[in-house]
């Protein structure tokens, strides 16, 4: 298992050779962290307070910067360590639930080789740290279920892990009912004692959520963060989930009809296995699997609910990363029970299905994750693309005086190139005041942007133009 953990760490380190991957969400975290380091305030690149997400990661990034450490370097190192820890915790969780070493080793290998693991653990995002905290919580709770008691030290660790997890991702609240149920069920004593134990542990595990909600309310935001409403249909969200599950088995980038059909078919099989396994755990009252089953069911339910009620990113391997190992354990438990079932066809079918799923997932994942790491090591990831960060446009932005006003049609990318806050979002029909430097990117969100539609009658002086975009002085 040490080899698998080392593999995951190395794939992450290689992929981030040009720095951790930077997405739009990463810009929020990085800019807020920089503001925390320089001003002590948790404000985003546009000057507004961060309330949409918990500020745990920005506080960590800002603290590193304040100590004179490079946040990008330490993000790379932390992600590699978290990748290795995720593999080891996945193995430990599977070993506790199944009680057998071979399925646990295979699950650890699947997690380590997964292209999804490499992609997610190469980004400046909350998922790497959050996944470790969530899996650590599940391992402690599952151990408690196996031995029949939750020690005071284990209870303190659970409360700390869950509170810290919710300061990274508010979706960590699904761990709180999991903790409450396990605290109620485990151990001996009268009914009232069990209720008190569950209430106390739930309350202490909620300290992170309480702190986040209190701060948001004081800032005039929704307790759990402002969320744009909208969302997609439940059917569409479920379809995305099915495809994401299928891509764990066949991580192929080609979007052909055949590949899509295979991915959807495998994803549908996995959904069936998840439902069948969860039903078996409930029916057989397999108490040791209670924590992982609860967390898996609650997390997937939350993803579907969030995707159908709020404007959420596509249900991809980033959003499923925290539940990937738990889902694999649930599936492994179902397959193992199927192999041991009575009858002629069930054991043979389940055994054949297990071999196909595991072999395809491990070898397909190794190829895809290695390819991703090699390309990322050469070109960078997201806004950390070397063609952008080393372009003439980036150098010119960095050379502008600190008090220069900057506006852009993509303020996220402009922030990362200029590394300064207060960048305005503009459109061609309403340009900012004279003296502002306008960064106009030729492509935003995959869409070409025409520089010939600027507001008429304004004086526009081109400073430079390259493959990334154009720098223009207004007035």
C-alpha positions as CSV (number, residue, x, y, z in Angstrom):
1,X,0.0,0.0,0.0
2,X,3.0,2.3,0.6
3,X,3.8,1.9,-3.1
4,X,0.3,3.0,-4.1
5,X,0.4,6.0,-1.7
6,X,3.8,7.0,-3.2
7,X,2.4,6.7,-6.7
8,X,-0.5,9.0,-5.9
9,X,1.9,11.6,-4.3
10,X,4.3,11.4,-7.3
11,X,1.6,11.8,-9.9
12,X,0.4,15.0,-8.0
13,X,3.9,16.4,-7.7
14,X,4.7,15.8,-11.4
15,X,1.4,17.3,-12.5
16,X,2.1,20.5,-10.5
17,X,5.6,21.0,-11.8
18,X,4.5,24.4,-13.1
19,X,2.5,25.2,-10.0
20,X,-0.9,23.9,-8.7
21,X,-3.8,24.1,-11.0
22,X,-5.7,27.3,-10.8
23,X,-9.5,27.5,-11.6
24,X,-12.1,30.2,-11.0
25,X,-12.7,28.9,-7.5
26,X,-8.9,28.8,-6.9
27,X,-8.8,32.6,-7.7
28,X,-11.3,33.2,-4.9
29,X,-9.3,31.2,-2.5
30,X,-5.9,32.7,-3.5
31,X,-7.1,36.3,-3.6
32,X,-8.8,36.0,-0.3
33,X,-5.7,34.4,1.2
34,X,-3.5,37.2,-0.1
35,X,-5.9,39.8,1.4
36,X,-5.8,38.0,4.7
37,X,-2.0,38.0,4.7
38,X,-1.7,41.7,3.8
39,X,-4.8,43.3,5.5
40,X,-6.1,40.7,7.9
41,X,-9.5,40.8,6.1
42,X,-11.1,37.9,4.2
43,X,-12.0,39.8,1.0
44,X,-12.0,38.5,-2.5
45,X,-10.2,39.9,-5.5
46,X,-13.1,42.2,-6.2
47,X,-13.0,43.7,-2.7
48,X,-16.2,41.9,-1.4
49,X,-16.1,39.7,1.7
50,X,-15.9,35.9,1.1
51,X,-19.2,34.5,2.1
52,X,-20.1,32.0,-0.7
53,X,-17.5,29.5,0.6
54,X,-16.1,28.8,4.1
55,X,-12.8,30.7,4.6
56,X,-10.7,27.8,5.9
57,X,-8.4,27.4,2.9
58,X,-7.9,31.2,2.4
59,X,-6.9,31.5,6.1
60,X,-4.4,28.7,5.6
61,X,-3.0,30.2,2.4
62,X,-2.8,33.7,4.0
63,X,-1.1,32.3,7.1
64,X,1.6,30.7,4.9
65,X,2.1,33.9,3.0
66,X,2.3,35.9,6.2
67,X,5.0,33.5,7.5
68,X,7.0,34.2,4.3
69,X,6.3,30.9,2.7
70,X,5.2,30.4,-0.9
71,X,1.5,29.3,-0.9
72,X,1.8,27.6,-4.3
73,X,4.8,25.5,-3.2
74,X,3.1,24.5,0.0
75,X,-0.1,23.7,-1.8
76,X,1.8,21.3,-4.0
77,X,3.4,19.6,-1.1
78,X,0.2,19.5,0.9
79,X,-1.7,18.0,-2.1
80,X,0.9,15.3,-2.5
81,X,0.8,14.4,1.2
82,X,-3.0,14.4,1.1
83,X,-3.0,12.2,-2.0
84,X,-0.9,9.6,-0.2
85,X,-3.0,9.9,3.0
86,X,-6.2,9.4,1.0
87,X,-4.9,6.2,-0.5
88,X,-3.8,4.9,3.0
89,X,-7.1,5.9,4.6
90,X,-9.1,4.4,1.7
91,X,-7.2,1.1,2.4
92,X,-7.8,1.3,6.1
93,X,-11.5,2.1,5.7
94,X,-12.0,-0.8,3.3
95,X,-10.0,-3.2,5.6
96,X,-12.2,-2.2,8.5
97,X,-15.5,-2.6,6.6
98,X,-14.8,-5.8,4.6
99,X,-12.6,-7.4,7.1
100,X,-10.4,-8.8,4.3
101,X,-7.1,-7.5,3.0
102,X,-7.4,-8.2,-0.8
103,X,-10.4,-5.9,-1.4
104,X,-8.8,-3.2,0.7
105,X,-5.6,-3.4,-1.3
106,X,-7.5,-3.2,-4.6
107,X,-9.5,-0.2,-3.4
108,X,-6.3,1.6,-2.4
109,X,-4.9,0.8,-5.9
110,X,-8.0,2.1,-7.6
111,X,-7.9,5.4,-5.7
112,X,-4.2,5.8,-6.3
113,X,-4.3,5.2,-10.0
114,X,-7.5,7.1,-10.7
115,X,-7.1,10.0,-13.1
116,X,-9.7,11.8,-11.0
117,X,-7.5,11.6,-7.9
118,X,-4.6,13.1,-9.9
119,X,-6.6,15.9,-11.3
120,X,-8.3,16.9,-8.1
121,X,-5.1,16.6,-6.0
122,X,-3.3,18.8,-8.5
123,X,-5.5,21.9,-7.9
124,X,-5.5,24.7,-5.4
125,X,-8.9,23.7,-4.0
126,X,-10.4,22.5,-0.8
127,X,-11.0,18.9,-1.8
128,X,-7.6,17.4,-1.0
129,X,-7.6,18.5,2.7
130,X,-11.3,18.0,3.0
131,X,-11.1,14.4,1.6
132,X,-8.4,13.5,4.2
133,X,-10.5,14.9,7.1
134,X,-13.7,13.1,5.9
135,X,-11.9,9.8,5.4
136,X,-10.2,10.2,8.8
137,X,-13.6,10.7,10.4
138,X,-15.0,7.6,8.7
139,X,-12.1,5.5,9.8
140,X,-12.5,6.5,13.4
141,X,-16.2,6.0,13.4
142,X,-15.9,2.6,11.7
143,X,-13.3,1.5,14.2
144,X,-15.7,2.5,17.0
145,X,-18.4,0.4,15.4
146,X,-16.1,-2.6,15.1
147,X,-14.9,-2.5,18.7
148,X,-18.3,-1.4,20.1
149,X,-17.2,1.8,21.8
150,X,-16.1,5.4,21.1
151,X,-13.2,6.4,23.3
152,X,-12.9,10.0,24.6
153,X,-9.8,10.6,22.4
154,X,-11.6,9.3,19.3
155,X,-14.6,11.5,20.1
156,X,-12.3,14.6,20.4
157,X,-10.6,13.6,17.1
158,X,-14.0,13.2,15.3
159,X,-15.2,16.6,16.6
160,X,-12.0,18.3,15.5
161,X,-11.9,16.6,12.0
162,X,-15.6,17.4,11.2
163,X,-15.3,21.1,12.5
164,X,-12.2,21.6,10.4
165,X,-13.8,19.9,7.4
166,X,-16.8,22.3,7.5
167,X,-14.5,25.3,7.5
168,X,-13.2,24.0,4.1
169,X,-16.4,22.9,2.5
170,X,-19.9,23.6,3.9
171,X,-21.0,20.3,2.4
172,X,-19.1,18.7,5.3
173,X,-22.3,19.1,7.3
174,X,-23.3,15.6,6.0
175,X,-20.7,14.2,8.4
176,X,-22.6,15.6,11.4
177,X,-25.7,13.3,11.1
178,X,-23.3,10.4,10.4
179,X,-21.4,11.2,13.7
180,X,-24.7,11.6,15.5
181,X,-26.1,8.2,14.4
182,X,-22.8,6.4,15.2
183,X,-22.5,8.1,18.6
184,X,-26.1,7.0,19.4
185,X,-25.7,3.4,18.2
186,X,-22.2,2.6,19.5
187,X,-21.4,1.6,23.1
188,X,-23.7,0.5,25.9
189,X,-25.9,2.2,28.5
190,X,-29.4,3.4,28.8
191,X,-31.3,5.2,26.0
192,X,-30.9,8.6,27.7
193,X,-27.1,8.2,27.8
194,X,-27.0,7.4,24.1
195,X,-29.0,10.5,23.3
196,X,-26.8,12.7,25.4
197,X,-23.7,11.2,23.8
198,X,-25.0,11.8,20.3
199,X,-26.1,15.4,21.2
200,X,-22.8,16.4,22.7
201,X,-20.7,14.9,19.9
202,X,-22.9,16.5,17.2
203,X,-22.7,19.9,19.0
204,X,-18.9,19.8,19.2
205,X,-18.6,18.6,15.6
206,X,-20.8,21.6,14.6
207,X,-18.4,24.2,15.9
208,X,-17.0,24.9,12.5
209,X,-20.5,25.3,10.9
210,X,-21.6,27.6,13.8
211,X,-18.5,29.8,13.3
212,X,-19.1,30.1,9.6
213,X,-22.8,30.7,9.9
214,X,-22.2,33.4,12.6
215,X,-19.7,35.2,10.5
216,X,-21.9,35.1,7.4
217,X,-25.0,36.5,9.3
218,X,-22.9,39.3,10.7
219,X,-21.8,40.2,7.1
220,X,-25.5,40.2,6.0
221,X,-25.2,36.9,4.0
222,X,-27.1,33.6,4.2
223,X,-25.9,31.5,7.1
224,X,-24.4,28.8,4.9
225,X,-23.3,31.1,2.2
226,X,-25.0,32.9,-0.7
227,X,-25.9,30.5,-3.5
228,X,-27.2,31.5,-6.9
229,X,-30.5,29.7,-7.4
230,X,-31.4,27.9,-10.5
231,X,-29.9,24.5,-11.1
232,X,-30.6,21.7,-13.6
233,X,-33.3,19.0,-13.7
234,X,-32.8,16.1,-11.3
235,X,-32.6,13.8,-14.4
236,X,-29.8,15.8,-15.9
237,X,-27.9,15.8,-12.6
238,X,-28.3,12.1,-12.2
239,X,-27.1,11.6,-15.8
240,X,-23.9,13.6,-15.0
241,X,-23.4,11.4,-11.9
242,X,-23.7,8.3,-13.9
243,X,-21.2,9.5,-16.5
244,X,-18.7,10.5,-13.8
245,X,-19.0,7.1,-12.2
246,X,-18.4,5.5,-15.6
247,X,-15.3,7.7,-16.2
248,X,-13.7,6.2,-13.1
249,X,-13.7,2.9,-14.9
250,X,-13.1,4.2,-18.5
251,X,-11.2,7.5,-18.1
252,X,-11.1,8.2,-21.8
253,X,-11.1,11.8,-23.0
254,X,-12.6,11.0,-26.5
255,X,-16.2,12.0,-26.7
256,X,-17.4,9.5,-29.3
257,X,-20.8,7.9,-29.3
258,X,-19.2,4.5,-28.5
259,X,-17.2,5.8,-25.5
260,X,-20.1,7.7,-24.2
261,X,-22.3,4.6,-24.4
262,X,-19.7,2.5,-22.6
263,X,-19.2,5.1,-19.9
264,X,-23.0,5.5,-19.3
265,X,-23.5,1.7,-19.3
266,X,-20.7,1.2,-16.7
267,X,-21.9,4.1,-14.6
268,X,-25.4,2.6,-14.6
269,X,-24.0,-0.7,-13.4
270,X,-22.2,1.1,-10.6
271,X,-25.3,3.0,-9.6
272,X,-27.1,-0.3,-9.4
273,X,-24.3,-1.8,-7.3
274,X,-24.4,1.2,-4.9
275,X,-28.1,0.9,-4.4
276,X,-28.0,-2.9,-4.0
277,X,-25.1,-2.7,-1.5
278,X,-26.7,0.0,0.6
279,X,-30.0,-2.0,0.6
280,X,-28.0,-5.1,1.7
281,X,-26.3,-3.1,4.5
282,X,-29.7,-1.9,5.8
283,X,-31.3,-5.3,5.4
284,X,-28.6,-7.3,7.1
285,X,-27.9,-4.7,9.7
286,X,-24.2,-4.8,9.0
287,X,-23.4,-2.2,11.7
288,X,-19.7,-1.9,10.9
289,X,-20.6,-0.5,7.5
290,X,-23.0,2.0,8.9
291,X,-20.7,5.1,8.9
292,X,-19.5,4.6,5.3
293,X,-23.0,3.7,4.1
294,X,-24.6,6.8,5.7
295,X,-21.9,9.2,4.4
296,X,-22.1,7.7,0.9
297,X,-25.9,8.0,0.8
298,X,-26.0,11.5,2.3
299,X,-23.2,12.9,0.1
300,X,-24.7,11.7,-3.2
301,X,-28.1,12.9,-2.1
302,X,-26.6,16.3,-1.3
303,X,-25.0,16.5,-4.7
304,X,-28.2,15.7,-6.5
305,X,-30.1,18.2,-4.4
306,X,-27.5,21.0,-4.8
307,X,-27.3,20.4,-8.6
308,X,-31.0,20.7,-9.0
309,X,-31.6,23.7,-6.8
310,X,-28.5,25.9,-7.2
311,X,-26.1,26.9,-10.0
312,X,-23.5,24.2,-9.4
313,X,-20.6,23.1,-11.5
314,X,-21.0,19.9,-13.5
315,X,-21.2,16.9,-11.2
316,X,-17.6,15.9,-12.0
317,X,-14.7,14.1,-10.2
318,X,-14.0,17.2,-8.2
319,X,-17.4,17.0,-6.4
320,X,-17.2,13.3,-6.1
321,X,-13.6,13.1,-4.8
322,X,-14.6,13.1,-1.1
323,X,-17.0,10.2,-1.5
324,X,-15.0,8.2,-4.1
325,X,-13.3,5.9,-1.6
326,X,-16.4,5.5,0.5
327,X,-18.4,4.6,-2.7
328,X,-15.8,2.1,-3.7
329,X,-16.0,0.5,-0.3
330,X,-19.8,0.2,-0.5
331,X,-19.5,-1.3,-4.0
332,X,-16.8,-3.8,-2.8
333,X,-18.9,-4.9,0.1
334,X,-21.8,-5.5,-2.3
335,X,-19.7,-7.5,-4.7
336,X,-18.2,-9.5,-1.9
337,X,-21.6,-10.5,-0.6
338,X,-22.7,-11.3,-4.1
339,X,-19.7,-13.6,-4.6
340,X,-20.6,-15.4,-1.4
341,X,-24.3,-15.7,-2.3
342,X,-26.1,-18.9,-2.9
343,X,-27.1,-20.1,-6.3
344,X,-25.3,-20.8,-9.6
345,X,-25.2,-17.5,-11.5
346,X,-24.8,-14.9,-8.8
347,X,-21.2,-15.8,-7.5
348,X,-19.8,-16.2,-11.0
349,X,-21.4,-13.0,-12.3
350,X,-20.2,-11.0,-9.4
351,X,-16.7,-12.4,-9.6
352,X,-16.5,-11.7,-13.3
353,X,-17.9,-8.2,-12.8
354,X,-15.4,-7.5,-10.0
355,X,-12.4,-8.5,-12.1
356,X,-13.5,-6.4,-15.1
357,X,-14.2,-3.3,-13.0
358,X,-11.0,-3.5,-11.0
359,X,-8.6,-4.3,-13.8
360,X,-10.1,-1.7,-16.2
361,X,-10.2,0.9,-13.5
362,X,-6.6,0.4,-12.4
363,X,-4.9,0.1,-15.8
364,X,-7.1,2.7,-17.5
365,X,-6.6,5.1,-14.6
366,X,-2.8,4.6,-14.7
367,X,-2.7,5.5,-18.4
368,X,-5.0,8.5,-18.0
369,X,-3.4,9.9,-14.8
370,X,0.1,9.5,-16.2
371,X,-0.9,11.2,-19.4
372,X,-2.5,14.0,-17.5
373,X,0.6,14.5,-15.3
374,X,3.0,14.6,-18.2
375,X,0.9,17.2,-20.1
376,X,0.4,19.3,-17.0
377,X,4.1,19.1,-16.1
378,X,4.9,20.6,-19.5
379,X,2.0,23.1,-19.9
380,X,0.6,23.8,-16.5
381,X,-3.0,23.6,-15.4
382,X,-5.8,26.1,-15.8
383,X,-4.9,29.7,-15.3
384,X,-1.4,28.5,-14.4
385,X,-0.8,27.6,-18.0
386,X,2.8,28.5,-18.8
387,X,1.8,30.1,-22.1
388,X,-0.3,32.6,-20.2
389,X,1.8,33.2,-17.1
390,X,5.0,33.8,-19.2
391,X,3.3,35.7,-22.0
392,X,4.1,39.3,-22.9
393,X,0.6,40.3,-21.6
394,X,1.4,38.8,-18.2
395,X,4.8,40.6,-18.0
396,X,3.2,43.9,-19.0
397,X,0.5,43.6,-16.4
398,X,3.0,42.8,-13.7
399,X,5.0,45.9,-14.7
400,X,2.1,48.4,-14.3
401,X,2.3,50.7,-11.2
402,X,0.5,49.3,-8.1
403,X,-2.2,52.1,-8.2
404,X,-3.1,51.4,-11.8
405,X,-6.8,50.7,-12.4
406,X,-7.4,47.5,-14.4
407,X,-10.5,46.2,-16.0
408,X,-11.1,43.0,-18.0
409,X,-13.7,40.8,-19.7
410,X,-12.2,38.0,-17.6
411,X,-11.2,39.4,-14.2
412,X,-10.3,36.0,-12.8
413,X,-7.6,35.4,-15.4
414,X,-6.5,39.0,-15.2
415,X,-6.1,38.8,-11.5
416,X,-3.9,35.7,-11.7
417,X,-1.7,37.4,-14.4
418,X,-1.5,40.7,-12.6
419,X,-1.7,39.4,-9.0
420,X,-3.6,42.4,-7.8
421,X,-7.1,43.0,-6.5
422,X,-9.8,45.4,-7.6
423,X,-10.0,44.3,-11.2
424,X,-13.3,45.4,-12.7
425,X,-15.6,43.3,-14.9
426,X,-16.5,45.1,-18.1
427,X,-18.3,44.6,-21.4
428,X,-17.7,46.4,-24.7
429,X,-20.7,48.7,-24.3
430,X,-19.7,50.2,-20.9
431,X,-16.1,50.9,-20.6
432,X,-14.5,52.2,-17.3
433,X,-13.2,55.7,-16.7
434,X,-10.2,57.1,-18.6
435,X,-6.8,56.1,-17.3
436,X,-7.9,52.5,-16.8
437,X,-5.9,49.7,-18.5
438,X,-8.2,47.2,-20.2
439,X,-7.2,43.6,-20.5
440,X,-9.3,42.1,-23.2
441,X,-8.9,38.3,-23.7
442,X,-9.6,36.9,-27.1
443,X,-11.4,33.9,-25.6
444,X,-13.4,33.6,-22.4
445,X,-15.2,30.4,-21.4
446,X,-14.5,28.8,-24.7
447,X,-16.2,31.7,-26.6
448,X,-14.4,34.1,-28.9
449,X,-14.6,37.8,-27.9
450,X,-14.6,40.5,-30.5
451,X,-12.4,43.5,-29.7
452,X,-14.1,45.5,-32.5
453,X,-17.3,46.1,-30.5
454,X,-15.9,48.6,-28.0
455,X,-17.9,51.6,-26.8
456,X,-17.8,54.1,-29.7
457,X,-16.4,57.6,-29.1
458,X,-13.8,56.5,-26.5
459,X,-10.1,56.9,-26.9
460,X,-8.4,53.5,-26.9
461,X,-4.7,53.2,-27.1
462,X,-3.4,49.6,-27.8
463,X,-0.3,48.9,-25.6
464,X,0.4,45.3,-26.8
465,X,-1.3,42.3,-28.2
466,X,-0.4,38.6,-28.1
467,X,-2.0,35.2,-28.3
468,X,-3.7,35.7,-24.9
469,X,-5.4,39.0,-25.6
470,X,-4.9,42.8,-25.9
471,X,-3.8,45.4,-23.3
472,X,-5.5,48.7,-24.0
473,X,-5.2,52.1,-22.3
474,X,-8.5,53.9,-22.1
475,X,-8.3,57.7,-22.6
